[in-house]
Amino acid sequence: MAMYVSLLQFTEQGIRNVKDTIKRAAAATAEAEKMGVKVTDSFWTMGAYDVVLLLEAPNDETASAFSLKLGALGNVKSQTMRAFSRKEMESILAKVK
């Protein structure tokens, strides 16, 4: 499974209802599972982003579908990046000539 890092920022709606953030995270994790995405960890953070999610998905399309579905709920905006493990990066670098 491919790994992804998703950086979330609360929208106005999301911050207005911030007391529900834990419940929303549980619901998002359950929805992710239905879509074939595993939320491996969640962190609430200080700074430019409010939440960081670590995800595993079978492909970019599935990860994108989850991000779009999450954003459509209106509580967060996201930036999702593909992440490579050390082993994957070694394989990538082996192709650099």
N, C-alpha and C positions, 0 to 999 in steps of 0.2 A: 504494500500500500504506500502511496506517496504521502509525504508529510507537508503540512502547510502551517503558516503562522498568520493568524487573522488579527488585525489591529482594529478595535472598535472604539467609536466615539458616540456618546449619548447624543441623541437628537433632543430638541426641546421637549418632545413628548416623553422620551426616555428619562430625562433628568427630572421632569415633573413627577414621574412615577418611580423614582429611584428606589423607593422602599421595596418595590417588587422585583428588584434586579436579581435576587437569588432565585425566586420562583421562575422568572423569565429564563434564567440560565438553565434551570432544570428542564423546563419545557423545550428549550432549544436543543439541549442534549438529547432528549427523547426523540425529537423530530429528526435530528441528524442521524440517529441510529436507523430510523425508518427509511432514510434516503441513502443509507450505505456509508455514512460518514461517522467516524468515531471522534468525539471530543476527548482528547487524552488528558487535557488540563485546561483550567481557566484561572486567570489572575485578574483581580481588580487592581488597577495601577494609578499612580499619580503622574501628572505630566500631560503630554499631548494626547495620549490615548487613555481611555477609561477602563478598557478590558482588553486582555490579550488571550486569544484562544489558540491552543495547539491542536491541530486536527490531523487525522489520517483519512484519506479517501482513495478509492481505486483509480481515479483519474482527475484531470483538471475540470472536465465537464461536470462531474458530480460535486466537486468542491465549489465550483461556480454556482451551481444550482442551489446548494445550501446557502451560500452567501447572499444570493438574490432573494431567496425565501425569507431569510433572517431580516434583510433590509426592508422587505415589503411590509413587515409588521410595524415599521415606523419608529422603533425605539433606538436603533443604532444605525450608524453609517460604518462601512467597513473597508479595509484595504487588506487583501489576502495575497500572500506571497508563497510561492513554492519554496520549500526548504529541502536541502540535501544533507544526508548524513555524511559522515567522514568516508564511509565505504563507497557511497554513491559518487562523492566528489573525486575519490581516487580513480574510479572508473571513467568519469568525465575527463579528468586530467590526462588519463592514458591515451585519450583520443586527440589530444593537442600535440601537433607535430611541429 
